[in-house]
């Protein structure tokens, strides 16, 4: 994923990739480098995020929640992404059956960078913090267990 220089530190001024010099950098407002590394690791681990598969919007009862389904056309990998579009308020998401939106019968794994859930209940209910997202992927049982152990180890 390409991120223009300065975004990872919350710079307010737009930087020019050709003409900006290091002495023109602002003091960091935030450091998102760890979060960006986590997202890049998710993308590297799950082929569904490296493919050009179709992305479909799934309707929810809450207009502030964006729920997307992505499928890898070359494999059985699928993902559900839930995003709170509201940057100021928590938003409630309820989905009667997450698996109804999948094309395969593989288990879903929560690989969200913040507070991944060990268990995804049916019905699925979650209150997303402002701007928060959930990343759910399908994975074979063996690969899912390996990835879950790896992600927990790196979180320590």
C-alpha positions, -999 to +999 in steps of 0.1 A: +000+000+000+014+034-009+011+062+017+024+096+008+052+108+031+041+125+062+007+108+065+021+082+089+030+110+113-002+131+109+015+160+091-009+188+084+010+204+055+011+186+022+046+174+013+060+174-022+078+141-029+103+159-051+110+193-035+104+188+002+135+185+023+138+168+057+143+201+075+107+211+063+091+182+081+067+191+109+068+177+144+048+144+144+012+147+156+008+109+157+029+079+149+009+054+127+039+034+116+031+004+138-006+004+127+005+006+090+029-023+095+000-044+109-022-036+079+006-045+055+011-078+074-026-086+070-024-078+033+007-100+029-008-129+049-042-131+032-042-134-006-078-119-008-062-085-001-036-089-029-062-097-056-084-076-079-116-094-069-150-079-068-160-058-038-197-057-029-214-035-004-237-052+021-266-032+034-269-028+072-295-012+095-270+015+104-261+040+076-229+050+095-215+015+090-199+004+057-199-034+054-180-048+024-175-083+010-143-090-010-136-123-028-103-136-043-113-149-078-082-172-079-088-189-045-115-195-019-104-165+002-130-140+012-131-110+035-158-090+053-148-054+063-169-034+087-160+003+089-175+030+112-177+060+088-184+083+118-152+098+131-168+112+162-193+086+175-195+049+183-218+030+160-236-003+166-234-031+140-257-061+140-256-089+114-279-119+119-255-143+102-221-132+088-217-165+070-248-158+049-226-132+030-199-157+021-196-180-009-176-207+009-183-226+041-149-218+057-146-203+092-141-166+096-112-152+116-110-117+130-076-103+120-084-067+130-053-048+142-071-036+173-087-060+197-093-090+174-121-112+186-114-149+193-150-159+186-175-144+161-210-151+174-242-155+154-258-131+154-228-108+153-231-076+174-203-051+178-200-015+188-174+001+166-154+030+181-153+062+160-135+054+127-129+018+137-128-011+113-131-049+117-113-072+093-127-107+090-112-133+066-119-169+057-090-193+061-085-230+064-085-242+100-048-249+101-037-217+085-061-197+107-047-213+139-012-205+127-020-169+119-039-163+151-009-175+172+014-154+151-007-122+154-010-126+192+027-132+196+035-100+176+010-080+196+029-087+228 
